[in-house]
């Protein structure tokens, strides 16, 4: 005789008291998660939790709750993080956050779009034509423009097209490592070009460049050492002086400024480099421009046309979502990057004081303190951005990182500093609640 379900439920054997998988998956709370995350993903977590119930480590009444706790809120494993580090362009946090306009553009472009179609004629058209037009308007000094998938790819394409099998002349003081172990010499050599180093680590003159030119010289490369500062007995050669040489000058400005920024007078920009005579400028879209990850190429129309037509350009092209976000960034309102860069120190101090007062009222020791932010992302090294932070106990750092609202601060001299420069003012309540939750969990 087969026992019915009620008799199985009454058994003391936890292995036999586990509800069937289909019964668990029918719970409305899990149905909703399966619709968002996928049934297979939810089913896998259910199986893990069922195993724990069978092993006696978990009560069967807690099964669905345990599944819900282990399932992510979103289909992507990437979690939103409140950037309270004071670093405007934090590479580990994805550098520039997109503006609301750019986010809206990405959502609109996520379906089928006219990315390579002229709806008026029904014929194929240039890919991302509106984005390229917006970039031309933003940098009118450029004869033409092109976009690839990141800043390193822009320089790689330039070297592959203009210098394969030939020499690229560069100052020894500009042979930078761009992050995560990627070094400029290796990037250029991967494109099939040879580097010709000139000058010394700290001093390079126009005579050094001129003496290195020969029939195999493809171009002179001017690289902005954007992630370090060299001081003392130093000398370098500007773009304008280099353009007097009888070869093209390619300028890698690094941090992605399209026009001068008074707050960062020493940071190079595309417009100035082109007006000085640069043949081609490469830059990143996800740094000071405040847009998506992209590599920008701006320069002489003939050079851009060669780059666009090269087979490598196809491998480096950007997708429709990047094109949409970049167009919205170029033509939209001030980006979160620009807002954070120009945050008013007085406003930051008032917000820090208000948050600290509210935390103290809830029994959490907190203090408003002065805090210097930085640009980050390999931009404007040595430039400090005066602001304010809320100082907390260092032991709250980990609970804040792992809370429902993930918050990343900066541990400094035994204290956790929550710098408000990159935290939008409308998220102050979220930050407050995150700290209160972390303090409760930390005991």
C-alpha positions as CSV (number, residue, x, y, z in Angstrom):
1,X,0.0,0.0,0.0
2,X,1.4,3.4,-0.9
3,X,1.3,6.0,1.8
4,X,-0.5,9.2,1.0
5,X,1.0,12.7,1.3
6,X,-0.4,13.4,4.7
7,X,1.3,10.3,6.2
8,X,4.6,11.3,4.6
9,X,4.3,14.8,6.1
10,X,3.9,13.3,9.5
11,X,7.0,11.2,9.4
12,X,10.0,12.1,11.6
13,X,12.4,11.4,8.8
14,X,13.5,14.8,7.4
15,X,14.5,13.2,4.1
16,X,10.9,12.2,3.5
17,X,9.3,15.4,4.6
18,X,10.8,17.6,1.9
19,X,8.1,18.9,-0.5
20,X,8.5,17.9,-4.1
21,X,10.4,20.3,-6.4
22,X,7.3,21.2,-8.5
23,X,5.3,22.0,-5.3
24,X,8.1,24.3,-4.1
25,X,8.4,26.0,-7.5
26,X,4.6,26.6,-7.5
27,X,4.9,29.0,-4.5
28,X,3.9,32.4,-5.8
29,X,7.0,34.1,-4.5
30,X,9.2,31.7,-6.4
31,X,7.0,31.9,-9.5
32,X,7.7,35.7,-9.5
33,X,11.5,35.1,-9.2
34,X,11.5,32.5,-11.9
35,X,9.8,34.9,-14.3
36,X,12.6,37.4,-13.7
37,X,15.6,35.1,-13.2
38,X,14.7,32.0,-15.2
39,X,13.1,28.7,-14.0
40,X,16.4,26.7,-14.2
41,X,18.2,29.1,-11.9
42,X,15.5,29.0,-9.3
43,X,15.2,25.3,-9.6
44,X,18.9,24.9,-8.9
45,X,18.7,26.8,-5.7
46,X,15.6,24.9,-4.6
47,X,17.6,21.6,-5.1
48,X,20.4,22.9,-2.9
49,X,18.0,23.9,-0.1
50,X,16.1,20.7,-0.4
51,X,19.4,18.9,0.2
52,X,20.0,20.8,3.4
53,X,16.5,20.0,4.6
54,X,17.1,16.3,3.9
55,X,20.4,16.5,5.8
56,X,18.6,17.9,8.8
57,X,20.4,21.3,8.7
58,X,17.3,23.3,7.8
59,X,13.7,23.0,8.9
60,X,11.3,22.3,6.0
61,X,9.1,25.3,7.0
62,X,12.1,27.5,6.3
63,X,12.7,26.0,2.8
64,X,11.1,28.7,0.6
65,X,12.5,31.5,2.8
66,X,16.0,30.1,2.4
67,X,15.6,29.9,-1.3
68,X,14.5,33.5,-1.5
69,X,17.4,34.6,0.6
70,X,19.9,32.9,-1.8
71,X,18.4,34.1,-5.0
72,X,19.6,37.5,-6.4
73,X,17.3,40.3,-7.0
74,X,18.4,40.7,-10.6
75,X,19.3,38.3,-13.5
76,X,22.8,39.8,-13.6
77,X,25.2,39.0,-10.8
78,X,26.5,42.5,-10.8
79,X,25.2,44.4,-7.8
80,X,24.6,48.2,-7.7
81,X,27.0,49.9,-5.3
82,X,26.9,53.3,-3.6
83,X,30.3,54.8,-4.3
84,X,31.3,56.5,-1.1
85,X,35.1,56.3,-1.7
86,X,35.5,59.9,-3.0
87,X,37.0,58.5,-6.2
88,X,35.0,60.0,-9.1
89,X,36.0,57.4,-11.7
90,X,36.5,54.2,-9.7
91,X,37.8,51.5,-12.1
92,X,36.6,48.6,-9.8
93,X,33.1,50.1,-9.8
94,X,32.9,50.5,-13.6
95,X,34.3,54.0,-13.8
96,X,31.7,56.6,-15.0
97,X,28.1,55.9,-14.0
98,X,25.7,56.6,-16.8
99,X,23.3,59.6,-16.8
100,X,19.6,59.0,-16.6
101,X,19.3,60.0,-20.2
102,X,22.0,57.4,-21.2
103,X,20.2,54.7,-19.2
104,X,16.9,55.6,-20.9
105,X,18.7,55.4,-24.3
106,X,20.1,52.0,-23.5
107,X,16.7,50.6,-22.5
108,X,15.2,52.0,-25.7
109,X,18.0,50.5,-27.8
110,X,17.7,47.1,-26.1
111,X,15.2,45.8,-28.6
112,X,15.3,45.9,-32.4
113,X,16.5,49.3,-33.6
114,X,17.6,51.1,-36.8
115,X,21.3,50.9,-35.8
116,X,22.2,50.2,-39.5
117,X,19.0,51.0,-41.3
118,X,17.6,54.1,-42.9
119,X,13.9,53.9,-42.1
120,X,13.1,56.6,-44.7
121,X,14.5,54.6,-47.6
122,X,14.5,51.1,-46.1
123,X,18.1,50.6,-47.0
124,X,21.2,49.9,-45.0
125,X,22.9,52.9,-43.6
126,X,26.1,53.8,-41.7
127,X,26.3,52.0,-38.3
128,X,25.7,54.5,-35.4
129,X,25.5,57.5,-37.7
130,X,23.6,59.6,-35.1
131,X,26.2,58.9,-32.5
132,X,29.1,59.7,-34.8
133,X,27.3,63.0,-35.8
134,X,26.9,63.9,-32.1
135,X,30.7,63.2,-31.5
136,X,31.6,65.4,-34.5
137,X,29.4,68.2,-33.1
138,X,31.1,67.8,-29.7
139,X,34.6,68.1,-31.3
140,X,34.2,70.3,-34.4
141,X,38.0,70.5,-34.7
142,X,38.1,66.8,-35.8
143,X,37.8,66.2,-39.5
144,X,36.0,62.9,-38.7
145,X,35.5,60.5,-35.9
146,X,35.2,56.8,-35.2
147,X,34.3,54.7,-32.1
148,X,35.6,51.3,-30.9
149,X,35.1,49.3,-27.7
150,X,37.6,51.0,-25.4
151,X,40.6,53.3,-25.2
152,X,43.2,50.6,-25.6
153,X,41.4,49.4,-28.7
154,X,41.5,52.9,-30.2
155,X,45.3,53.0,-29.9
156,X,45.6,49.4,-31.0
157,X,43.6,50.1,-34.2
158,X,45.7,53.2,-34.9
159,X,48.9,51.3,-34.6
160,X,47.6,48.4,-36.7
161,X,46.4,50.6,-39.5
162,X,49.1,53.2,-39.6
163,X,52.2,51.4,-38.3
164,X,52.1,47.7,-39.0
165,X,55.6,46.6,-39.9
166,X,56.9,50.1,-39.2
167,X,58.2,52.2,-36.2
168,X,56.3,54.3,-33.7
169,X,58.5,56.9,-32.0
170,X,57.7,57.5,-28.3
171,X,59.3,59.1,-25.3
172,X,60.7,56.7,-22.6
173,X,58.9,58.8,-20.0
174,X,55.6,58.0,-21.6
175,X,55.8,54.2,-21.8
176,X,53.0,53.7,-19.3
177,X,51.3,50.8,-17.8
178,X,47.6,51.4,-18.3
179,X,46.3,49.1,-15.6
180,X,45.8,45.4,-14.8
181,X,49.3,44.7,-16.2
182,X,48.7,46.0,-19.7
183,X,51.6,48.0,-20.9
184,X,51.9,50.4,-23.8
185,X,54.9,48.8,-25.4
186,X,53.1,45.4,-25.5
187,X,50.0,47.0,-26.9
188,X,51.8,48.6,-29.8
189,X,53.8,45.5,-30.5
190,X,50.6,43.4,-30.6
191,X,49.5,45.6,-33.5
192,X,52.6,44.6,-35.5
193,X,54.5,47.8,-35.0
194,X,57.9,48.4,-33.5
195,X,58.6,50.9,-30.8
196,X,61.5,53.4,-31.1
197,X,62.1,54.9,-27.7
198,X,63.7,58.3,-27.4
199,X,65.0,60.5,-24.6
200,X,65.2,59.4,-21.0
201,X,62.7,58.6,-18.3
202,X,62.6,62.2,-17.1
203,X,63.7,64.3,-20.0
204,X,62.9,64.2,-23.7
205,X,63.6,67.0,-26.3
206,X,62.4,67.7,-29.8
207,X,65.9,66.8,-31.0
208,X,65.5,63.3,-29.5
209,X,62.4,62.9,-31.7
210,X,63.9,64.4,-34.8
211,X,67.0,62.2,-34.5
212,X,64.9,59.1,-34.4
213,X,62.9,59.7,-37.6
214,X,63.6,57.6,-40.6
215,X,62.0,56.0,-43.6
216,X,60.3,53.4,-41.4
217,X,58.7,55.9,-39.0
218,X,55.0,55.7,-39.2
219,X,54.1,58.3,-36.6
220,X,55.2,60.0,-33.4
221,X,53.1,58.9,-30.4
222,X,52.4,61.4,-27.6
223,X,51.0,59.7,-24.5
224,X,49.6,61.6,-21.5
225,X,51.0,59.8,-18.3
226,X,47.6,60.2,-16.7
227,X,48.0,57.8,-13.8
228,X,51.2,59.3,-12.3
229,X,53.0,62.6,-11.8
230,X,56.7,63.2,-12.5
231,X,58.3,66.2,-11.0
232,X,61.8,67.7,-10.5
233,X,64.4,67.8,-13.3
234,X,62.0,66.9,-16.1
235,X,61.3,68.0,-19.7
236,X,58.9,67.0,-22.4
237,X,57.7,68.1,-25.8
238,X,54.2,69.4,-26.5
239,X,51.9,68.4,-29.3
240,X,52.4,71.7,-31.2
241,X,56.2,71.3,-31.3
242,X,55.9,67.7,-32.4
243,X,53.7,68.7,-35.3
244,X,56.7,70.5,-36.9
245,X,58.2,67.0,-37.6
246,X,57.5,65.5,-41.0
247,X,55.4,62.6,-39.7
248,X,51.9,62.3,-38.3
249,X,51.4,62.8,-34.5
250,X,49.0,60.5,-32.7
251,X,48.0,61.8,-29.2
252,X,46.6,59.5,-26.6
253,X,45.0,61.9,-24.1
254,X,43.8,59.1,-21.8
255,X,41.1,60.5,-19.6
256,X,38.6,61.5,-22.3
257,X,38.2,65.2,-22.0
258,X,36.8,66.6,-25.3
259,X,37.3,70.2,-24.3
260,X,39.3,72.1,-21.7
261,X,38.1,71.7,-18.1
262,X,39.1,74.7,-15.9
263,X,39.0,72.5,-12.8
264,X,41.7,70.3,-14.3
265,X,44.0,72.7,-16.2
266,X,46.8,70.2,-16.7
267,X,44.6,67.5,-18.1
268,X,44.9,67.3,-21.9
269,X,41.7,67.5,-24.1
270,X,40.9,66.5,-27.6
271,X,40.0,69.9,-29.0
272,X,43.3,71.5,-27.9
273,X,45.4,68.6,-29.2
274,X,43.7,68.8,-32.6
275,X,44.1,72.6,-32.8
276,X,47.8,72.1,-32.0
277,X,48.1,70.0,-35.1
278,X,47.6,66.5,-33.9
279,X,46.7,64.1,-36.7
280,X,44.8,61.7,-34.5
281,X,43.5,61.8,-30.9
282,X,42.5,58.7,-29.0
283,X,40.5,58.8,-25.7
284,X,38.2,56.8,-23.5
285,X,34.4,57.3,-23.2
286,X,34.0,56.1,-19.7
287,X,36.3,58.5,-17.9
288,X,35.9,62.3,-17.7
289,X,33.4,62.3,-20.6
290,X,31.1,60.4,-18.3
291,X,29.8,57.9,-20.8
292,X,29.9,54.2,-21.5
293,X,33.1,52.2,-22.1
294,X,34.3,53.2,-25.6
295,X,37.4,54.2,-27.5
296,X,37.1,57.5,-29.3
297,X,39.2,58.3,-32.4
298,X,39.1,61.9,-33.6
299,X,41.3,63.4,-36.4
300,X,42.0,63.9,-40.0
301,X,39.3,62.6,-42.3
302,X,41.7,60.6,-44.4
303,X,43.1,58.8,-41.4
304,X,39.7,58.1,-39.9
305,X,38.5,56.6,-43.2
306,X,41.5,54.2,-43.2
307,X,40.8,53.2,-39.7
308,X,37.1,52.6,-40.3
309,X,37.8,50.4,-43.4
310,X,40.5,48.2,-41.8
311,X,39.4,44.6,-41.0
312,X,40.5,45.0,-37.3
313,X,37.9,47.8,-37.0
314,X,35.1,45.2,-37.3
315,X,36.5,43.2,-34.4
316,X,36.7,46.3,-32.3
317,X,33.3,47.8,-33.1
318,X,30.8,48.8,-30.4
319,X,27.3,47.4,-29.9
320,X,24.1,49.3,-30.3
321,X,23.7,49.8,-26.5
322,X,27.1,51.6,-26.3
323,X,26.2,53.7,-29.3
324,X,22.9,54.7,-27.7
325,X,24.5,55.6,-24.4
326,X,27.3,57.5,-26.0
327,X,24.9,59.6,-28.1
328,X,22.8,60.4,-25.0
329,X,25.9,61.3,-23.0
330,X,27.2,63.7,-25.7
331,X,23.9,65.5,-26.1
332,X,22.3,65.2,-22.7
333,X,22.4,67.0,-19.4
334,X,25.5,67.1,-17.1
335,X,26.6,63.6,-16.4
336,X,27.0,62.1,-12.8
337,X,30.7,62.4,-13.4
338,X,30.6,66.1,-14.1
339,X,28.2,66.6,-11.1
340,X,30.5,64.8,-8.8
341,X,33.6,66.6,-10.1
342,X,32.0,70.0,-9.5
343,X,30.2,69.2,-6.2
344,X,30.1,72.2,-3.9
345,X,32.2,71.6,-0.7
346,X,29.7,73.7,1.3
347,X,26.8,71.4,0.3
348,X,28.9,68.3,0.9
349,X,29.7,69.5,4.4
350,X,26.1,70.2,5.2
351,X,25.0,66.7,4.0
352,X,27.8,65.1,6.0
353,X,26.8,67.0,9.1
354,X,23.1,66.1,8.6
355,X,23.8,62.4,8.1
356,X,26.2,62.2,11.1
357,X,23.5,63.9,13.3
358,X,20.9,61.4,12.3
359,X,23.2,58.4,12.9
360,X,24.2,59.7,16.3
361,X,20.5,60.1,17.2
362,X,20.1,56.4,16.3
363,X,23.0,55.4,18.6
364,X,25.6,55.0,15.8
365,X,28.8,56.9,16.5
366,X,29.5,59.2,13.5
367,X,31.3,62.4,12.8
368,X,31.4,64.8,9.8
369,X,35.0,65.3,8.6
370,X,36.9,66.9,5.8
371,X,37.8,64.5,3.0
372,X,39.7,65.0,-0.3
373,X,38.3,63.2,-3.3
374,X,40.2,62.4,-6.4
375,X,39.4,62.0,-10.1
376,X,40.5,58.4,-10.5
377,X,40.4,56.3,-13.6
378,X,43.9,57.3,-14.6
379,X,43.0,61.0,-14.7
380,X,44.4,64.1,-13.2
381,X,46.9,62.4,-10.8
382,X,47.8,64.6,-7.8
383,X,44.6,66.7,-8.1
384,X,42.6,66.8,-4.8
385,X,38.9,67.6,-4.7
386,X,38.0,69.1,-1.3
387,X,34.9,67.7,0.2
388,X,33.4,66.0,3.3
389,X,32.7,62.5,4.6
390,X,31.0,60.8,7.5
391,X,33.5,59.0,9.7
392,X,32.4,55.7,11.2
393,X,33.9,52.8,13.0
394,X,36.2,50.8,10.7
395,X,34.4,47.5,11.6
396,X,31.4,48.7,9.6
397,X,33.3,48.5,6.3
398,X,32.5,44.8,5.6
399,X,28.8,44.9,6.7
400,X,28.3,47.9,4.5
401,X,29.8,46.2,1.5
402,X,27.6,43.1,1.9
403,X,24.3,44.7,2.9
404,X,21.1,44.9,1.0
405,X,22.3,48.3,-0.3
406,X,26.0,47.7,-1.0
407,X,28.2,50.7,0.1
408,X,31.9,51.1,-0.6
409,X,33.7,53.5,1.6
410,X,37.4,54.3,2.3
411,X,39.2,53.0,5.3
412,X,41.8,55.5,6.5
413,X,43.7,55.8,9.7
414,X,41.5,53.3,11.5
415,X,38.2,54.9,10.5
416,X,35.7,54.2,7.7
417,X,35.1,57.4,5.7
418,X,31.9,57.6,3.6
419,X,32.8,60.4,1.2
420,X,29.6,62.0,-0.2
421,X,31.1,63.5,-3.4
422,X,29.9,60.6,-5.6
423,X,26.7,59.8,-3.6
424,X,23.8,61.6,-5.2
425,X,22.0,63.8,-2.6
426,X,18.7,61.9,-3.3
427,X,20.5,58.7,-2.0
428,X,21.3,60.1,1.4
429,X,18.4,58.3,3.0
430,X,19.5,55.0,1.4
431,X,23.0,55.6,2.7
432,X,21.6,56.3,6.2
433,X,19.5,53.1,6.2
434,X,22.4,51.1,4.9
435,X,24.6,52.3,7.8
436,X,21.9,51.6,10.4
437,X,21.4,48.1,8.9
438,X,25.2,47.4,9.0
439,X,25.4,48.6,12.6
440,X,22.6,46.2,13.6
441,X,24.2,43.3,11.9
442,X,27.7,44.1,13.3
443,X,26.3,44.1,16.8
